[in-house]
Amino acid sequence: MVRDHTKTQKFRFWKTTQSSSIDVNELGNYLPSGASSPEAQYLARERVEMIRSSLEKLSEKQRSIFLMKFVEDLDISEIAEVTGMPVQTVKTHLYRAVAAIRDKFGANL
């Protein structure tokens, strides 16, 4: 008897919740768009192009280590293993690459 009462209470709760809840698909129509404005998209493309051109000016080792760290998301130890370089050498190349790109862009990067 108590068990039936509990089941009935749970059923009523879910039935009430379902009837008064908002449809998630319908809610999406009221949320602001997450898309960037055309101006923001242009500025992002411009910044990517500037970074790409800056990367071309780095040495091959600095460029590959920079890309492994920030594009491939590898740890310093993983980069050292892949390149066969000591960890300290990887850190030095990465530091110099980041410094060169920051010099190009200032503190805005």
C-alpha positions in Angstrom: 0.0 0.0 0.0 2.8 2.4 0.9 4.7 1.3 -2.2 1.7 2.0 -4.4 1.3 5.4 -2.8 5.0 6.2 -3.5 4.7 5.1 -7.1 1.6 7.3 -7.5 3.4 10.3 -6.0 6.4 9.8 -8.3 4.0 9.4 -11.3 2.2 12.6 -10.4 5.5 14.5 -9.9 6.8 13.5 -13.4 3.4 14.1 -15.0 3.2 17.6 -13.5 6.8 18.3 -14.4 6.3 17.2 -18.0 3.1 19.3 -18.4 4.7 22.4 -17.0 8.2 22.1 -18.5 9.6 24.1 -21.4 10.4 22.2 -24.6 14.2 22.4 -25.1 13.8 22.6 -28.9 11.4 25.5 -28.5 13.7 27.2 -26.0 16.5 27.4 -28.6 14.4 29.8 -30.6 14.6 32.4 -27.8 18.3 32.2 -27.1 20.6 34.7 -28.8 22.7 33.4 -31.7 26.2 32.2 -30.8 27.4 33.1 -34.2 30.0 35.9 -34.5 29.3 39.1 -36.2 30.8 39.5 -39.7 33.2 42.1 -38.2 34.4 39.7 -35.5 34.8 36.9 -38.1 36.9 39.2 -40.3 39.1 40.3 -37.4 39.6 36.6 -36.4 40.6 35.7 -39.9 43.0 38.6 -40.1 44.6 37.6 -36.8 45.0 34.0 -37.9 46.7 35.3 -41.1 49.1 37.4 -39.1 50.0 34.5 -36.8 50.5 32.3 -39.8 52.8 34.8 -41.4 54.7 35.2 -38.1 55.1 31.4 -37.9 56.7 31.3 -41.3 59.4 33.6 -40.0 60.4 31.2 -37.2 63.0 28.6 -37.6 61.7 25.2 -38.6 62.3 23.8 -35.1 60.6 26.7 -33.4 57.7 26.5 -35.7 57.2 22.7 -35.3 57.5 22.9 -31.5 55.1 25.8 -31.4 52.5 23.9 -33.5 53.0 20.7 -31.5 52.3 22.7 -28.3 49.5 24.9 -29.3 47.8 23.1 -32.2 48.5 19.4 -31.3 48.2 20.2 -27.6 51.2 18.1 -26.6 53.1 18.4 -23.3 56.7 19.5 -23.3 57.8 15.9 -22.5 55.8 14.5 -25.4 57.3 17.1 -27.8 60.8 16.1 -26.5 60.1 12.5 -27.1 58.7 13.1 -30.6 61.6 15.4 -31.7 64.3 13.5 -29.9 65.4 16.8 -28.2 66.1 17.2 -24.5 63.3 18.8 -22.6 65.3 22.0 -21.9 66.0 22.4 -25.6 62.3 22.1 -26.4 61.5 24.7 -23.7 64.1 27.1 -25.2 62.7 26.8 -28.7 59.1 27.2 -27.5 60.1 30.2 -25.4 61.8 31.9 -28.4 58.9 31.1 -30.7 56.3 32.6 -28.3 58.5 35.6 -27.6 58.8 36.2 -31.4 55.1 36.1 -31.9 54.4 38.2 -28.9 56.9 40.8 -30.2 54.9 40.9 -33.4 51.5 41.3 -31.7 52.4 42.9 -28.4 50.5 42.0 -25.3 47.2 41.5 -27.3 47.9 37.8 -28.1 
